[in-house]
Amino acid sequence: MREPGSRVLIVDDEASLRKVLAKELTRRGHEVEVAQDLRRGLEQLDNSDFEVVVLDMRMPGLSGVDGLKAVLAADDAPAVIVLTGHGSIQQALECVRMGASDYATKPCSLEELDTRIRRAAANRAHSQQSSLFRSHLSDRPAPSFYVGKTPAMQELALQIERVAPTMAGVLITGESGVGKELVALGIHRRSHLHDRPFVTLNCGALQTSLMESELFGHEKGAFTGADRRKRGLFELADGGTLFLDEVGEMPLELQVKLLRFLQFGELRRVGGTRNLKVQVRILAATNRKLDEAIAKKEFRQDLYYRLNTVTLEVPPLRKRAREDVRQLARLLLAERCRTPREFEPEALERLASMSWPGNVRELQNCIERLSIFADGPRINLEDVERATGSTGSSGLFDLEEPLALKELERRYIQALLLRLGGRKREVAEILEISLKTLYNKIHQYGLKLP
């Protein structure tokens, strides 16, 4: 059985050749469009997707080199196979050096051209995915934050090893900052998709319209400002893993489209008319209680069941063993310092004794400050107190005088807001109050937001 073909654009001024190539390549499984000159070809490239362009090097008013440059300058450029006569092979080789994928001499057998098209499309796809994979993972630390002596962390590590080789949907739960994305990255790296793209989207960071375009892509002219076609994250992650962080914040209208993708593996770009097939493993994370969101009709129950084949819960840092904090602090310091540095015992003990309401993310920020500002090869207690703004175990404020309960509450909420960079939902979760109640208290006490 013949493998599925590619989307091919043939740019050639010979009408008879265009007709024959289009008919025979279509018969071999490709989707083929034709253009009689470069201007029309570039217009078609601008308005539709092509994996391969078969470009005649000799057309009126155009040199082969100029034509190649114009095609390769297009957004998300396709692979280019140049067609040339026997007397112009040297020029064809120059085109290959400039970025063309291949060349073929006229007359070229249809079987040979079919083989070259398939090879060029496969090389283009591999190059795109390898580049994307490197760009997303080059600056990622090794996912070691879920290693620790706490029984819950040891169980989590075991669950990751078991679920990683499967294609099961995984929902990762836990407070903000506990390292849910690193757990997802650990699953990806231990799966058979480990050499494919790992793409992330924070669903709480974008407006609905922007999120739809990010996920599904858009066609040129789909909305104001869409001056070119854009591939979405589903397409970029094709063959790999897409991690949806804070999926509980996804708007309901997008939840419907995500559910359809999970059911059928198809998507349609914003403003598009063609369904695209991609294969992506979906990992999701949330710090919300999705059962409560379902009860409030803020999250679809059918989507929850689709995402939640397996649930992995990441415990907050304050519920982990002190040795875990010590281990993380040493690990983070080693990652961030070019020259070897270490903690003095008192400094490490102070870090281990703190509550860390911002979890691993807050500890990361603290170690970052220490790596920049602490002097000498050994980090002491004074360095830690300066980096955390504390001289006590809580690190939030000092009680130098008796305080009324309301004043204590005001100072505590203000300290949390400052420490967590104004992330109100995280503060509300730590206080175990609703977001609305937190807004009321911010207004009541006239608190400052960073």
C-alpha beads as a LAMMPS data file, in Angstrom:
LAMMPS data file: protein, C-alpha beads

450 atoms
449 bonds

1 atom types
1 bond types

-500.0 500.0 xlo xhi
-500.0 500.0 ylo yhi
-500.0 500.0 zlo zhi

Masses

1 110.0

Atoms # bond

1 1 1 0.000 0.000 0.000
2 1 1 1.402 3.401 -1.020
3 1 1 2.241 5.895 1.747
4 1 1 0.106 9.073 1.961
5 1 1 1.366 11.808 -0.316
6 1 1 2.269 15.459 0.188
7 1 1 0.781 18.814 -0.775
8 1 1 2.701 19.823 -3.883
9 1 1 2.772 23.036 -5.927
10 1 1 4.094 22.818 -9.499
11 1 1 5.348 26.113 -10.935
12 1 1 6.065 25.735 -14.670
13 1 1 5.147 27.752 -17.766
14 1 1 4.586 24.639 -19.926
15 1 1 0.859 23.919 -19.787
16 1 1 1.160 20.353 -21.089
17 1 1 3.814 19.460 -18.507
18 1 1 1.764 20.989 -15.677
19 1 1 -1.238 18.946 -16.719
20 1 1 0.637 15.649 -16.945
21 1 1 2.498 16.129 -13.654
22 1 1 -0.660 17.163 -11.797
23 1 1 -2.621 14.169 -13.091
24 1 1 0.071 11.545 -12.457
25 1 1 1.236 12.843 -9.070
26 1 1 -2.392 13.014 -7.913
27 1 1 -2.795 9.392 -9.002
28 1 1 0.193 8.570 -6.780
29 1 1 -1.514 10.049 -3.708
30 1 1 -0.316 13.667 -3.668
31 1 1 -2.497 16.792 -3.430
32 1 1 -1.358 18.898 -6.352
33 1 1 -1.909 22.509 -7.412
34 1 1 -0.288 24.244 -10.362
35 1 1 0.835 27.762 -11.267
36 1 1 1.915 29.025 -14.678
37 1 1 4.383 31.599 -13.343
38 1 1 6.152 32.600 -10.145
39 1 1 3.813 35.476 -9.289
40 1 1 0.806 33.165 -9.205
41 1 1 2.862 30.525 -7.416
42 1 1 3.832 32.936 -4.627
43 1 1 0.193 33.967 -4.213
44 1 1 -0.787 30.320 -3.773
45 1 1 2.057 29.803 -1.307
46 1 1 0.786 32.782 0.678
47 1 1 -2.741 31.421 0.897
48 1 1 -2.265 27.696 1.337
49 1 1 0.081 25.058 2.761
50 1 1 2.523 23.191 0.566
51 1 1 5.192 20.791 1.701
52 1 1 7.020 20.695 -1.640
53 1 1 7.335 23.095 -4.584
54 1 1 8.484 21.739 -7.947
55 1 1 9.999 24.804 -9.612
56 1 1 11.034 25.142 -13.234
57 1 1 14.337 27.019 -13.440
58 1 1 13.654 28.471 -16.879
59 1 1 10.582 30.659 -17.087
60 1 1 10.145 33.968 -18.960
61 1 1 11.552 36.958 -17.066
62 1 1 12.914 34.950 -14.167
63 1 1 16.208 33.286 -13.298
64 1 1 16.122 30.019 -11.374
65 1 1 18.125 31.549 -8.514
66 1 1 15.687 34.466 -8.131
67 1 1 12.733 32.105 -8.175
68 1 1 14.299 29.907 -5.504
69 1 1 15.038 32.916 -3.272
70 1 1 11.430 34.102 -3.547
71 1 1 9.996 30.689 -2.606
72 1 1 12.388 30.124 0.299
73 1 1 11.560 33.602 1.667
74 1 1 7.923 32.573 2.165
75 1 1 6.684 32.030 5.705
76 1 1 7.096 28.370 6.712
77 1 1 8.963 27.749 3.450
78 1 1 8.346 24.432 1.656
79 1 1 10.999 22.102 0.317
80 1 1 11.957 23.023 -3.260
81 1 1 12.826 20.662 -6.095
82 1 1 14.174 22.526 -9.127
83 1 1 13.592 21.216 -12.638
84 1 1 16.374 21.843 -15.136
85 1 1 17.621 20.786 -18.537
86 1 1 20.811 18.785 -19.028
87 1 1 22.718 21.932 -19.945
88 1 1 21.936 23.705 -16.663
89 1 1 22.944 21.124 -14.059
90 1 1 25.655 23.419 -12.696
91 1 1 23.012 26.060 -11.976
92 1 1 20.819 23.413 -10.321
93 1 1 23.677 22.443 -8.028
94 1 1 24.088 26.121 -7.106
95 1 1 20.373 26.155 -6.172
96 1 1 20.910 23.138 -3.911
97 1 1 23.750 24.987 -2.176
98 1 1 21.373 27.940 -1.668
99 1 1 18.732 25.812 0.045
100 1 1 16.858 23.770 -2.569
101 1 1 16.173 20.225 -1.368
102 1 1 16.869 18.477 -4.661
103 1 1 16.898 18.844 -8.426
104 1 1 15.666 16.760 -11.351
105 1 1 16.562 16.978 -15.035
106 1 1 13.978 17.167 -17.799
107 1 1 12.612 14.854 -18.979
108 1 1 12.192 13.251 -15.552
109 1 1 10.374 9.978 -14.998
110 1 1 7.254 10.266 -12.868
111 1 1 8.447 7.495 -10.562
112 1 1 11.709 9.347 -9.927
113 1 1 9.921 12.661 -9.300
114 1 1 7.475 10.951 -6.917
115 1 1 10.414 9.495 -4.954
116 1 1 12.184 12.857 -4.775
117 1 1 9.018 14.628 -3.593
118 1 1 8.439 12.101 -0.806
119 1 1 12.059 12.303 0.308
120 1 1 12.044 16.119 0.307
121 1 1 8.796 16.252 2.323
122 1 1 10.120 13.745 4.873
123 1 1 13.409 15.644 5.271
124 1 1 11.531 18.931 5.722
125 1 1 9.254 17.459 8.417
126 1 1 12.208 15.925 10.263
127 1 1 14.157 19.192 10.115
128 1 1 11.205 21.223 11.420
129 1 1 10.559 18.866 14.317
130 1 1 14.226 18.582 15.240
131 1 1 14.573 22.363 15.280
132 1 1 11.423 22.767 17.365
133 1 1 12.516 20.040 19.749
134 1 1 15.897 21.706 20.274
135 1 1 14.330 25.127 20.787
136 1 1 11.914 23.847 23.424
137 1 1 14.341 21.630 25.314
138 1 1 17.726 23.307 24.948
139 1 1 17.273 25.403 28.094
140 1 1 15.240 22.903 30.100
141 1 1 16.844 21.491 33.227
142 1 1 16.777 17.786 33.875
143 1 1 13.363 17.020 35.429
144 1 1 14.718 16.054 38.835
145 1 1 12.384 18.138 40.993
146 1 1 10.094 15.165 41.540
147 1 1 12.911 13.156 43.106
148 1 1 12.948 13.167 46.905
149 1 1 12.691 11.132 50.084
150 1 1 9.076 12.045 50.800
151 1 1 6.902 8.930 50.223
152 1 1 4.557 10.957 47.993
153 1 1 7.489 11.981 45.784
154 1 1 8.818 8.430 45.564
155 1 1 5.353 7.254 44.546
156 1 1 5.159 10.051 41.960
157 1 1 8.496 9.010 40.440
158 1 1 7.243 5.425 40.179
159 1 1 3.985 6.548 38.529
160 1 1 5.913 8.615 35.986
161 1 1 8.004 5.588 35.006
162 1 1 4.850 3.510 34.552
163 1 1 2.727 5.994 32.591
164 1 1 5.487 7.442 30.381
165 1 1 5.748 4.536 27.863
166 1 1 1.982 4.598 27.243
167 1 1 -0.096 7.077 25.236
168 1 1 -2.559 7.568 28.108
169 1 1 -3.813 11.061 28.834
170 1 1 -2.326 12.407 32.059
171 1 1 -3.722 15.152 34.285
172 1 1 -1.097 16.611 36.618
173 1 1 -2.499 18.396 39.669
174 1 1 -0.942 20.515 42.372
175 1 1 -0.450 24.076 43.554
176 1 1 1.227 26.680 41.390
177 1 1 4.988 26.408 41.402
178 1 1 5.276 22.746 42.463
179 1 1 6.885 21.708 39.159
180 1 1 3.974 20.314 37.124
181 1 1 5.636 21.200 33.829
182 1 1 8.787 19.379 34.901
183 1 1 6.692 16.296 35.637
184 1 1 5.214 16.556 32.123
185 1 1 8.718 16.938 30.696
186 1 1 9.817 13.877 32.672
187 1 1 6.955 11.861 31.159
188 1 1 7.884 13.035 27.655
189 1 1 11.577 12.228 28.058
190 1 1 10.805 8.721 29.266
191 1 1 8.328 7.992 26.454
192 1 1 8.929 6.693 22.938
193 1 1 8.309 10.290 21.784
194 1 1 11.420 11.536 23.598
195 1 1 13.144 12.659 20.384
196 1 1 10.047 14.469 19.105
197 1 1 8.749 17.975 19.956
198 1 1 7.643 18.900 23.492
199 1 1 5.443 21.994 23.173
200 1 1 3.787 23.923 26.010
201 1 1 0.892 26.374 26.321
202 1 1 -0.181 28.196 29.482
203 1 1 -3.963 28.349 29.092
204 1 1 -4.265 31.034 31.759
205 1 1 -1.935 33.481 30.045
206 1 1 -3.859 34.288 26.851
207 1 1 -7.204 35.758 25.823
208 1 1 -9.674 33.380 24.183
209 1 1 -9.104 34.669 20.646
210 1 1 -5.327 34.514 20.983
211 1 1 -5.409 31.064 22.565
212 1 1 -7.451 29.649 19.683
213 1 1 -4.942 30.993 17.180
214 1 1 -2.022 29.669 19.251
215 1 1 -3.509 26.175 19.481
216 1 1 -5.073 25.741 16.059
217 1 1 -3.227 28.298 13.933
218 1 1 -4.875 30.670 11.483
219 1 1 -5.065 31.447 7.804
220 1 1 -4.054 34.746 6.254
221 1 1 -6.881 37.275 6.604
222 1 1 -8.715 35.228 9.248
223 1 1 -8.923 38.331 11.459
224 1 1 -7.496 41.831 11.675
225 1 1 -3.738 41.597 11.863
226 1 1 -3.514 38.073 10.422
227 1 1 -1.204 39.131 7.596
228 1 1 0.197 35.649 7.075
229 1 1 -0.685 32.024 7.658
230 1 1 0.394 30.590 10.999
231 1 1 0.673 26.985 12.125
232 1 1 -0.726 26.287 15.599
233 1 1 0.857 24.406 18.463
234 1 1 -1.007 21.193 17.576
235 1 1 0.724 21.180 14.199
236 1 1 4.091 22.120 15.674
237 1 1 3.792 19.262 18.172
238 1 1 2.775 16.715 15.514
239 1 1 4.351 13.376 16.407
240 1 1 5.286 14.606 19.897
241 1 1 3.755 15.935 23.115
242 1 1 1.627 19.012 23.787
243 1 1 1.502 20.150 27.418
244 1 1 -1.525 22.268 28.370
245 1 1 -0.646 24.049 31.595
246 1 1 -3.490 25.476 33.722
247 1 1 -6.023 23.724 31.501
248 1 1 -8.728 24.630 34.035
249 1 1 -8.496 28.222 32.784
250 1 1 -9.369 27.272 29.194
251 1 1 -12.578 29.016 28.006
252 1 1 -15.586 26.771 27.409
253 1 1 -15.750 27.459 23.663
254 1 1 -12.180 26.237 23.271
255 1 1 -12.844 23.225 25.476
256 1 1 -15.344 22.069 22.824
257 1 1 -12.700 22.300 20.085
258 1 1 -10.110 20.546 22.239
259 1 1 -12.584 17.734 22.933
260 1 1 -13.240 17.318 19.218
261 1 1 -9.514 17.087 18.553
262 1 1 -9.102 14.443 21.261
263 1 1 -11.955 12.440 19.742
264 1 1 -11.018 12.625 16.062
265 1 1 -7.413 13.844 15.872
266 1 1 -8.488 16.607 13.475
267 1 1 -8.236 20.373 13.646
268 1 1 -9.093 23.341 11.482
269 1 1 -7.157 26.599 11.511
270 1 1 -9.020 29.799 12.354
271 1 1 -10.452 31.040 9.060
272 1 1 -9.607 27.755 7.346
273 1 1 -11.815 25.322 5.421
274 1 1 -9.631 22.214 5.468
275 1 1 -9.358 19.660 8.275
276 1 1 -5.799 18.702 9.224
277 1 1 -4.798 15.389 10.792
278 1 1 -2.085 15.370 13.459
279 1 1 -0.946 12.882 16.086
280 1 1 -0.148 14.455 19.443
281 1 1 0.007 13.142 23.005
282 1 1 -1.799 15.543 25.328
283 1 1 -0.583 16.126 28.887
284 1 1 -2.490 18.637 31.005
285 1 1 -2.020 20.301 34.367
286 1 1 -4.155 22.386 36.699
287 1 1 -4.039 23.946 40.129
288 1 1 -7.841 24.178 40.230
289 1 1 -10.221 21.602 41.660
290 1 1 -11.827 20.587 38.372
291 1 1 -14.734 18.789 40.048
292 1 1 -15.760 22.155 41.532
293 1 1 -15.292 23.847 38.142
294 1 1 -17.511 21.157 36.564
295 1 1 -20.203 21.766 39.196
296 1 1 -20.083 25.490 38.369
297 1 1 -20.271 24.632 34.624
298 1 1 -16.876 26.256 34.075
299 1 1 -15.297 23.031 32.810
300 1 1 -16.753 20.294 30.634
301 1 1 -17.142 16.926 32.315
302 1 1 -16.617 14.996 29.055
303 1 1 -13.327 16.816 28.474
304 1 1 -12.276 16.063 32.050
305 1 1 -12.798 12.340 31.442
306 1 1 -10.796 12.543 28.190
307 1 1 -7.847 14.262 29.858
308 1 1 -7.963 12.322 33.100
309 1 1 -7.056 8.749 32.212
310 1 1 -4.320 8.984 34.856
311 1 1 -3.975 11.630 37.584
312 1 1 -0.609 12.512 39.081
313 1 1 -0.599 14.795 42.120
314 1 1 2.535 16.812 42.929
315 1 1 2.723 17.684 46.653
316 1 1 3.588 21.251 47.728
317 1 1 7.087 21.914 48.971
318 1 1 5.913 22.546 52.549
319 1 1 4.590 18.968 52.739
320 1 1 7.827 17.424 51.563
321 1 1 10.704 16.298 53.761
322 1 1 13.303 18.877 54.750
323 1 1 15.917 16.765 53.018
324 1 1 13.999 17.299 49.768
325 1 1 14.412 21.071 50.144
326 1 1 18.110 20.663 50.913
327 1 1 18.555 18.428 47.881
328 1 1 16.674 20.861 45.618
329 1 1 18.650 23.839 46.918
330 1 1 21.969 22.089 46.212
331 1 1 20.774 21.001 42.767
332 1 1 19.554 24.474 41.811
333 1 1 22.734 26.120 43.047
334 1 1 24.866 23.717 41.018
335 1 1 22.782 24.455 37.898
336 1 1 23.056 28.217 38.246
337 1 1 26.711 28.675 39.226
338 1 1 29.543 28.422 36.728
339 1 1 32.059 27.771 39.493
340 1 1 31.474 25.281 42.354
341 1 1 29.664 26.809 45.338
342 1 1 28.114 25.259 48.421
343 1 1 25.908 26.118 51.383
344 1 1 27.099 26.384 54.938
345 1 1 25.014 24.056 57.162
346 1 1 23.160 26.920 58.908
347 1 1 22.195 28.479 55.569
348 1 1 20.892 25.211 54.186
349 1 1 18.952 24.544 57.387
350 1 1 17.296 27.968 57.164
351 1 1 16.140 27.236 53.611
352 1 1 14.807 23.840 54.721
353 1 1 12.840 25.388 57.600
354 1 1 10.925 27.931 55.501
355 1 1 7.326 27.427 54.406
356 1 1 7.832 28.278 50.678
357 1 1 4.251 29.246 49.764
358 1 1 5.422 29.726 46.158
359 1 1 6.782 26.164 46.159
360 1 1 9.691 25.137 43.913
361 1 1 9.296 28.248 41.759
362 1 1 9.875 30.460 44.801
363 1 1 12.870 28.368 45.859
364 1 1 14.252 28.711 42.321
365 1 1 13.974 32.481 42.491
366 1 1 15.681 32.535 45.881
367 1 1 18.607 30.416 44.664
368 1 1 18.855 32.637 41.584
369 1 1 19.297 35.676 43.835
370 1 1 21.863 33.841 45.957
371 1 1 23.864 32.801 42.898
372 1 1 24.009 36.439 41.757
373 1 1 24.542 38.398 44.970
374 1 1 26.207 36.076 47.494
375 1 1 29.970 36.591 47.843
376 1 1 32.561 33.847 47.924
377 1 1 32.380 30.101 47.289
378 1 1 30.280 29.383 50.411
379 1 1 26.768 30.734 50.974
380 1 1 26.152 31.584 54.624
381 1 1 23.117 32.313 56.804
382 1 1 23.391 36.051 56.269
383 1 1 23.275 35.566 52.502
384 1 1 20.079 33.512 52.832
385 1 1 18.420 36.057 55.135
386 1 1 19.265 38.820 52.699
387 1 1 17.884 36.831 49.726
388 1 1 14.658 35.868 51.509
389 1 1 14.137 39.138 53.376
390 1 1 13.770 37.305 56.659
391 1 1 15.529 36.530 59.917
392 1 1 12.938 34.044 61.128
393 1 1 11.680 30.727 59.933
394 1 1 8.595 32.082 58.187
395 1 1 10.364 34.752 56.174
396 1 1 7.171 36.807 55.870
397 1 1 7.314 39.442 58.618
398 1 1 8.634 39.976 62.122
399 1 1 6.401 40.447 65.174
400 1 1 8.143 43.149 67.137
401 1 1 4.931 44.364 68.797
402 1 1 1.481 42.983 69.655
403 1 1 -0.863 43.226 66.665
404 1 1 -4.626 43.170 66.212
405 1 1 -5.859 40.175 64.245
406 1 1 -6.914 42.367 61.294
407 1 1 -3.482 44.009 61.162
408 1 1 -1.847 40.576 61.276
409 1 1 -4.068 39.450 58.397
410 1 1 -3.307 42.622 56.420
411 1 1 0.447 42.164 56.779
412 1 1 0.297 38.474 55.968
413 1 1 -1.740 38.958 52.774
414 1 1 0.500 41.844 51.709
415 1 1 3.598 39.726 52.284
416 1 1 2.154 36.850 50.229
417 1 1 1.195 39.171 47.378
418 1 1 4.713 40.583 47.288
419 1 1 6.392 37.199 47.536
420 1 1 4.261 35.643 44.791
421 1 1 4.532 38.606 42.433
422 1 1 0.856 39.548 42.733
423 1 1 -0.461 36.163 41.550
424 1 1 -3.797 36.428 43.339
425 1 1 -5.133 32.973 42.550
426 1 1 -2.075 31.370 44.184
427 1 1 -2.429 33.627 47.245
428 1 1 -6.114 32.689 47.543
429 1 1 -5.237 28.987 47.404
430 1 1 -2.626 29.329 50.152
431 1 1 -5.113 31.250 52.333
432 1 1 -7.845 28.717 51.430
433 1 1 -10.302 31.477 50.526
434 1 1 -12.093 32.269 47.276
435 1 1 -10.605 34.652 44.742
436 1 1 -13.566 36.983 45.282
437 1 1 -12.881 37.080 49.049
438 1 1 -9.237 37.911 48.370
439 1 1 -10.237 40.791 46.084
440 1 1 -12.509 42.101 48.848
441 1 1 -9.669 41.975 51.401
442 1 1 -7.248 43.695 49.003
443 1 1 -9.803 46.487 48.595
444 1 1 -10.646 46.556 52.326
445 1 1 -7.012 46.884 53.437
446 1 1 -5.874 49.030 50.492
447 1 1 -3.090 46.554 49.700
448 1 1 -0.445 47.261 47.093
449 1 1 0.013 44.903 44.166
450 1 1 3.542 44.491 42.739

Bonds

1 1 1 2
2 1 2 3
3 1 3 4
4 1 4 5
5 1 5 6
6 1 6 7
7 1 7 8
8 1 8 9
9 1 9 10
10 1 10 11
11 1 11 12
12 1 12 13
13 1 13 14
14 1 14 15
15 1 15 16
16 1 16 17
17 1 17 18
18 1 18 19
19 1 19 20
20 1 20 21
21 1 21 22
22 1 22 23
23 1 23 24
24 1 24 25
25 1 25 26
26 1 26 27
27 1 27 28
28 1 28 29
29 1 29 30
30 1 30 31
31 1 31 32
32 1 32 33
33 1 33 34
34 1 34 35
35 1 35 36
36 1 36 37
37 1 37 38
38 1 38 39
39 1 39 40
40 1 40 41
41 1 41 42
42 1 42 43
43 1 43 44
44 1 44 45
45 1 45 46
46 1 46 47
47 1 47 48
48 1 48 49
49 1 49 50
50 1 50 51
51 1 51 52
52 1 52 53
53 1 53 54
54 1 54 55
55 1 55 56
56 1 56 57
57 1 57 58
58 1 58 59
59 1 59 60
60 1 60 61
61 1 61 62
62 1 62 63
63 1 63 64
64 1 64 65
65 1 65 66
66 1 66 67
67 1 67 68
68 1 68 69
69 1 69 70
70 1 70 71
71 1 71 72
72 1 72 73
73 1 73 74
74 1 74 75
75 1 75 76
76 1 76 77
77 1 77 78
78 1 78 79
79 1 79 80
80 1 80 81
81 1 81 82
82 1 82 83
83 1 83 84
84 1 84 85
85 1 85 86
86 1 86 87
87 1 87 88
88 1 88 89
89 1 89 90
90 1 90 91
91 1 91 92
92 1 92 93
93 1 93 94
94 1 94 95
95 1 95 96
96 1 96 97
97 1 97 98
98 1 98 99
99 1 99 100
100 1 100 101
101 1 101 102
102 1 102 103
103 1 103 104
104 1 104 105
105 1 105 106
106 1 106 107
107 1 107 108
108 1 108 109
109 1 109 110
110 1 110 111
111 1 111 112
112 1 112 113
113 1 113 114
114 1 114 115
115 1 115 116
116 1 116 117
117 1 117 118
118 1 118 119
119 1 119 120
120 1 120 121
121 1 121 122
122 1 122 123
123 1 123 124
124 1 124 125
125 1 125 126
126 1 126 127
127 1 127 128
128 1 128 129
129 1 129 130
130 1 130 131
131 1 131 132
132 1 132 133
133 1 133 134
134 1 134 135
135 1 135 136
136 1 136 137
137 1 137 138
138 1 138 139
139 1 139 140
140 1 140 141
141 1 141 142
142 1 142 143
143 1 143 144
144 1 144 145
145 1 145 146
146 1 146 147
147 1 147 148
148 1 148 149
149 1 149 150
150 1 150 151
151 1 151 152
152 1 152 153
153 1 153 154
154 1 154 155
155 1 155 156
156 1 156 157
157 1 157 158
158 1 158 159
159 1 159 160
160 1 160 161
161 1 161 162
162 1 162 163
163 1 163 164
164 1 164 165
165 1 165 166
166 1 166 167
167 1 167 168
168 1 168 169
169 1 169 170
170 1 170 171
171 1 171 172
172 1 172 173
173 1 173 174
174 1 174 175
175 1 175 176
176 1 176 177
177 1 177 178
178 1 178 179
179 1 179 180
180 1 180 181
181 1 181 182
182 1 182 183
183 1 183 184
184 1 184 185
185 1 185 186
186 1 186 187
187 1 187 188
188 1 188 189
189 1 189 190
190 1 190 191
191 1 191 192
192 1 192 193
193 1 193 194
194 1 194 195
195 1 195 196
196 1 196 197
197 1 197 198
198 1 198 199
199 1 199 200
200 1 200 201
201 1 201 202
202 1 202 203
203 1 203 204
204 1 204 205
205 1 205 206
206 1 206 207
207 1 207 208
208 1 208 209
209 1 209 210
210 1 210 211
211 1 211 212
212 1 212 213
213 1 213 214
214 1 214 215
215 1 215 216
216 1 216 217
217 1 217 218
218 1 218 219
219 1 219 220
220 1 220 221
221 1 221 222
222 1 222 223
223 1 223 224
224 1 224 225
225 1 225 226
226 1 226 227
227 1 227 228
228 1 228 229
229 1 229 230
230 1 230 231
231 1 231 232
232 1 232 233
233 1 233 234
234 1 234 235
235 1 235 236
236 1 236 237
237 1 237 238
238 1 238 239
239 1 239 240
240 1 240 241
241 1 241 242
242 1 242 243
243 1 243 244
244 1 244 245
245 1 245 246
246 1 246 247
247 1 247 248
248 1 248 249
249 1 249 250
250 1 250 251
251 1 251 252
252 1 252 253
253 1 253 254
254 1 254 255
255 1 255 256
256 1 256 257
257 1 257 258
258 1 258 259
259 1 259 260
260 1 260 261
261 1 261 262
262 1 262 263
263 1 263 264
264 1 264 265
265 1 265 266
266 1 266 267
267 1 267 268
268 1 268 269
269 1 269 270
270 1 270 271
271 1 271 272
272 1 272 273
273 1 273 274
274 1 274 275
275 1 275 276
276 1 276 277
277 1 277 278
278 1 278 279
279 1 279 280
280 1 280 281
281 1 281 282
282 1 282 283
283 1 283 284
284 1 284 285
285 1 285 286
286 1 286 287
287 1 287 288
288 1 288 289
289 1 289 290
290 1 290 291
291 1 291 292
292 1 292 293
293 1 293 294
294 1 294 295
295 1 295 296
296 1 296 297
297 1 297 298
298 1 298 299
299 1 299 300
300 1 300 301
301 1 301 302
302 1 302 303
303 1 303 304
304 1 304 305
305 1 305 306
306 1 306 307
307 1 307 308
308 1 308 309
309 1 309 310
310 1 310 311
311 1 311 312
312 1 312 313
313 1 313 314
314 1 314 315
315 1 315 316
316 1 316 317
317 1 317 318
318 1 318 319
319 1 319 320
320 1 320 321
321 1 321 322
322 1 322 323
323 1 323 324
324 1 324 325
325 1 325 326
326 1 326 327
327 1 327 328
328 1 328 329
329 1 329 330
330 1 330 331
331 1 331 332
332 1 332 333
333 1 333 334
334 1 334 335
335 1 335 336
336 1 336 337
337 1 337 338
338 1 338 339
339 1 339 340
340 1 340 341
341 1 341 342
342 1 342 343
343 1 343 344
344 1 344 345
345 1 345 346
346 1 346 347
347 1 347 348
348 1 348 349
349 1 349 350
350 1 350 351
351 1 351 352
352 1 352 353
353 1 353 354
354 1 354 355
355 1 355 356
356 1 356 357
357 1 357 358
358 1 358 359
359 1 359 360
360 1 360 361
361 1 361 362
362 1 362 363
363 1 363 364
364 1 364 365
365 1 365 366
366 1 366 367
367 1 367 368
368 1 368 369
369 1 369 370
370 1 370 371
371 1 371 372
372 1 372 373
373 1 373 374
374 1 374 375
375 1 375 376
376 1 376 377
377 1 377 378
378 1 378 379
379 1 379 380
380 1 380 381
381 1 381 382
382 1 382 383
383 1 383 384
384 1 384 385
385 1 385 386
386 1 386 387
387 1 387 388
388 1 388 389
389 1 389 390
390 1 390 391
391 1 391 392
392 1 392 393
393 1 393 394
394 1 394 395
395 1 395 396
396 1 396 397
397 1 397 398
398 1 398 399
399 1 399 400
400 1 400 401
401 1 401 402
402 1 402 403
403 1 403 404
404 1 404 405
405 1 405 406
406 1 406 407
407 1 407 408
408 1 408 409
409 1 409 410
410 1 410 411
411 1 411 412
412 1 412 413
413 1 413 414
414 1 414 415
415 1 415 416
416 1 416 417
417 1 417 418
418 1 418 419
419 1 419 420
420 1 420 421
421 1 421 422
422 1 422 423
423 1 423 424
424 1 424 425
425 1 425 426
426 1 426 427
427 1 427 428
428 1 428 429
429 1 429 430
430 1 430 431
431 1 431 432
432 1 432 433
433 1 433 434
434 1 434 435
435 1 435 436
436 1 436 437
437 1 437 438
438 1 438 439
439 1 439 440
440 1 440 441
441 1 441 442
442 1 442 443
443 1 443 444
444 1 444 445
445 1 445 446
446 1 446 447
447 1 447 448
448 1 448 449
449 1 449 450
